[in-house]
Amino acid sequence: MKPRYTEKRHVAVIGAGYAGLITAHALKEKGIQVSVFEKQSGPGGLWRYADSHRKPPDIRHNAEPLSSAIYPGLRTNLPIELMTPPNLPDFFADKTLYSRFPSHTAVLQYLERYARHKSLNTCIHYGQEILHIKPKTLYPLPVKHNQLTLVIRDITTHHLSCHQYDSVVVCNGHFHKPYMPATPDFSAYRGHLTHSLYYREPHYYHGQNVIVVGAGSSAEDICKALSPEARHVYQCRRPGDNAISPLRNGRYGSADNITQHSFIKSCDNRTIKLRDGEILNNINSIILCTGYQYYFPFISGSLASLIKNTGRDVGPLYMDIFCPLLPELAFIGLPNKGPSSHLMFHQARYVASIFSGEIALPSSRQMLAACQHARHPYPKGAIASGQLLDYQERNFTMMPLLARLAGTASDISALEALYRKLGQHRRNFPDNYRDVPLPPS
């Protein structure tokens, strides 16, 4: 198929976190002019820690998105090999400076050094918020050279400006807006209800009975951090959640005051009834570690009719990247779970190959058909719950496919073996897997 893009292009990238930096690098390598827009004062995205000395808000009254979900003491739940994509500088190599499971500070330093090393700061505009993406023309009108206008606000001066680009790549991450489960109904709960997005310090929960909802890495870390401060920590989890953290019997934690329980069924004042019939009394606070919603405040109006965002699912997107009816718009880093930075690397190289004209996308009709085919095996419940973008093992089929489409080689066998080994390692050492050496290959 004849490449869609043959002229030199100017591409805008929204966000300068992992996805944005990787994408900007890939585009520049293809000789494409790049402009990156980042709301914060520097690169790093999620990893740029936003300190907060105020009590976390009650999300029933104030659930404003934040730029970072990082809390003090956070360390990665993946080793550096899974955090450092191929063909990128390994600033984690000095083990005297970085643990194999580095702190959020070390990750930010890595991204800052990467931006400097690849001279990316020259194309990044900091303190710039994207308000709207406006296509010149929407499908099905035939347009040979569609363009997208960005409406941009300067964070400091509040000045508004508009700039046109040949293509836009969205790299704004997906850890900004908390997901609140539809059930149970928390309206009758009279304690404090918040989300892990807003959690920063355990001292706010001194002497309290606290429920932590969830069984992922954040839930595990927050439970352990609360243990020395709280009176009792109840970890409530759904059946099957032991895929990430193990089921435990009895008490654990540094103060021996964490216990595991079934999921919440209902709330009445500060009394919580669980699904197995157990009653928890005098619950002062509940922290939801229930994940995040996809959040694109700059996609609205007619553009929103092309890309449906339920909060848990985004589509239709060809290869979970390209909008079939507006292929000038791409997304990097939507899938979650697993070695995301490696997947972003392959996504970015594929996008760069498309926008440079080296390879071509299928027609809009073909891309829409492929999107429908990709979703066909999944029941509606899986789509609603966001399972389609919960890649896990799918990372290791998607990465070679993207590499093959981009015309590049990719050997991920060692990466896949390490990821599987890590899963078993976490089950063997749930409390200190970051500090126990991984077994040799």
ChimeraX attribute file (.defattr): number of C-alpha atoms within 10 A of each C-alpha:
attribute: neighborCount
match mode: 1-to-1
recipient: residues
	/A:1	8
	/A:2	11
	/A:3	15
	/A:4	19
	/A:5	20
	/A:6	13
	/A:7	10
	/A:8	13
	/A:9	17
	/A:10	18
	/A:11	25
	/A:12	26
	/A:13	28
	/A:14	27
	/A:15	30
	/A:16	31
	/A:17	24
	/A:18	29
	/A:19	31
	/A:20	29
	/A:21	28
	/A:22	27
	/A:23	31
	/A:24	29
	/A:25	23
	/A:26	21
	/A:27	25
	/A:28	16
	/A:29	13
	/A:30	15
	/A:31	13
	/A:32	18
	/A:33	15
	/A:34	23
	/A:35	20
	/A:36	25
	/A:37	23
	/A:38	25
	/A:39	22
	/A:40	19
	/A:41	13
	/A:42	19
	/A:43	28
	/A:44	25
	/A:45	26
	/A:46	22
	/A:47	22
	/A:48	23
	/A:49	17
	/A:50	15
	/A:51	11
	/A:52	12
	/A:53	8
	/A:54	10
	/A:55	13
	/A:56	21
	/A:57	16
	/A:58	17
	/A:59	17
	/A:60	12
	/A:61	9
	/A:62	10
	/A:63	18
	/A:64	11
	/A:65	15
	/A:66	14
	/A:67	20
	/A:68	19
	/A:69	23
	/A:70	23
	/A:71	21
	/A:72	16
	/A:73	12
	/A:74	17
	/A:75	20
	/A:76	17
	/A:77	19
	/A:78	18
	/A:79	19
	/A:80	19
	/A:81	19
	/A:82	19
	/A:83	21
	/A:84	21
	/A:85	20
	/A:86	15
	/A:87	7
	/A:88	13
	/A:89	15
	/A:90	16
	/A:91	18
	/A:92	21
	/A:93	13
	/A:94	10
	/A:95	10
	/A:96	7
	/A:97	11
	/A:98	16
	/A:99	18
	/A:100	21
	/A:101	22
	/A:102	21
	/A:103	18
	/A:104	20
	/A:105	17
	/A:106	19
	/A:107	24
	/A:108	21
	/A:109	18
	/A:110	18
	/A:111	24
	/A:112	19
	/A:113	16
	/A:114	22
	/A:115	23
	/A:116	13
	/A:117	12
	/A:118	15
	/A:119	12
	/A:120	21
	/A:121	19
	/A:122	12
	/A:123	16
	/A:124	25
	/A:125	19
	/A:126	19
	/A:127	16
	/A:128	23
	/A:129	22
	/A:130	22
	/A:131	16
	/A:132	20
	/A:133	21
	/A:134	20
	/A:135	21
	/A:136	12
	/A:137	14
	/A:138	15
	/A:139	14
	/A:140	9
	/A:141	7
	/A:142	9
	/A:143	11
	/A:144	8
	/A:145	13
	/A:146	17
	/A:147	20
	/A:148	22
	/A:149	18
	/A:150	22
	/A:151	17
	/A:152	21
	/A:153	19
	/A:154	16
	/A:155	15
	/A:156	8
	/A:157	8
	/A:158	11
	/A:159	10
	/A:160	14
	/A:161	11
	/A:162	13
	/A:163	10
	/A:164	18
	/A:165	19
	/A:166	19
	/A:167	23
	/A:168	25
	/A:169	24
	/A:170	20
	/A:171	27
	/A:172	28
	/A:173	25
	/A:174	20
	/A:175	21
	/A:176	21
	/A:177	22
	/A:178	27
	/A:179	19
	/A:180	19
	/A:181	11
	/A:182	7
	/A:183	9
	/A:184	13
	/A:185	13
	/A:186	21
	/A:187	12
	/A:188	12
	/A:189	19
	/A:190	16
	/A:191	17
	/A:192	17
	/A:193	20
	/A:194	24
	/A:195	25
	/A:196	23
	/A:197	27
	/A:198	24
	/A:199	22
	/A:200	22
	/A:201	18
	/A:202	17
	/A:203	14
	/A:204	16
	/A:205	18
	/A:206	15
	/A:207	14
	/A:208	18
	/A:209	19
	/A:210	26
	/A:211	26
	/A:212	27
	/A:213	25
	/A:214	21
	/A:215	25
	/A:216	17
	/A:217	14
	/A:218	23
	/A:219	22
	/A:220	20
	/A:221	15
	/A:222	22
	/A:223	28
	/A:224	21
	/A:225	18
	/A:226	27
	/A:227	22
	/A:228	20
	/A:229	19
	/A:230	21
	/A:231	16
	/A:232	23
	/A:233	29
	/A:234	21
	/A:235	23
	/A:236	20
	/A:237	22
	/A:238	14
	/A:239	10
	/A:240	10
	/A:241	13
	/A:242	14
	/A:243	12
	/A:244	15
	/A:245	19
	/A:246	17
	/A:247	17
	/A:248	12
	/A:249	9
	/A:250	9
	/A:251	15
	/A:252	17
	/A:253	16
	/A:254	13
	/A:255	15
	/A:256	14
	/A:257	21
	/A:258	24
	/A:259	19
	/A:260	19
	/A:261	20
	/A:262	18
	/A:263	19
	/A:264	24
	/A:265	16
	/A:266	18
	/A:267	20
	/A:268	14
	/A:269	14
	/A:270	17
	/A:271	18
	/A:272	21
	/A:273	18
	/A:274	18
	/A:275	14
	/A:276	11
	/A:277	11
	/A:278	14
	/A:279	13
	/A:280	17
	/A:281	13
	/A:282	14
	/A:283	22
	/A:284	18
	/A:285	21
	/A:286	23
	/A:287	25
	/A:288	24
	/A:289	25
	/A:290	21
	/A:291	20
	/A:292	18
	/A:293	20
	/A:294	21
	/A:295	20
	/A:296	19
	/A:297	10
	/A:298	17
	/A:299	19
	/A:300	15
	/A:301	11
	/A:302	11
	/A:303	17
	/A:304	12
	/A:305	10
	/A:306	19
	/A:307	18
	/A:308	14
	/A:309	17
	/A:310	15
	/A:311	18
	/A:312	19
	/A:313	21
	/A:314	20
	/A:315	18
	/A:316	23
	/A:317	24
	/A:318	24
	/A:319	17
	/A:320	20
	/A:321	24
	/A:322	22
	/A:323	21
	/A:324	28
	/A:325	21
	/A:326	22
	/A:327	23
	/A:328	22
	/A:329	22
	/A:330	22
	/A:331	25
	/A:332	27
	/A:333	25
	/A:334	22
	/A:335	24
	/A:336	19
	/A:337	12
	/A:338	21
	/A:339	23
	/A:340	21
	/A:341	19
	/A:342	24
	/A:343	24
	/A:344	24
	/A:345	27
	/A:346	28
	/A:347	29
	/A:348	29
	/A:349	24
	/A:350	26
	/A:351	23
	/A:352	25
	/A:353	21
	/A:354	22
	/A:355	28
	/A:356	22
	/A:357	18
	/A:358	17
	/A:359	21
	/A:360	17
	/A:361	21
	/A:362	17
	/A:363	14
	/A:364	18
	/A:365	10
	/A:366	12
	/A:367	21
	/A:368	19
	/A:369	14
	/A:370	18
	/A:371	17
	/A:372	14
	/A:373	11
	/A:374	14
	/A:375	14
	/A:376	10
	/A:377	9
	/A:378	12
	/A:379	9
	/A:380	10
	/A:381	9
	/A:382	15
	/A:383	16
	/A:384	13
	/A:385	14
	/A:386	18
	/A:387	16
	/A:388	19
	/A:389	19
	/A:390	18
	/A:391	18
	/A:392	15
	/A:393	14
	/A:394	14
	/A:395	21
	/A:396	19
	/A:397	11
	/A:398	16
	/A:399	20
	/A:400	18
	/A:401	18
	/A:402	22
	/A:403	19
	/A:404	14
	/A:405	18
	/A:406	21
	/A:407	14
	/A:408	13
	/A:409	11
	/A:410	14
	/A:411	10
	/A:412	16
	/A:413	10
	/A:414	10
	/A:415	15
	/A:416	17
	/A:417	11
	/A:418	19
	/A:419	21
	/A:420	11
	/A:421	15
	/A:422	19
	/A:423	14
	/A:424	13
	/A:425	18
	/A:426	19
	/A:427	16
	/A:428	12
	/A:429	14
	/A:430	15
	/A:431	17
	/A:432	11
	/A:433	17
	/A:434	21
	/A:435	11
	/A:436	11
	/A:437	10
	/A:438	16
	/A:439	9
	/A:440	6
	/A:441	7
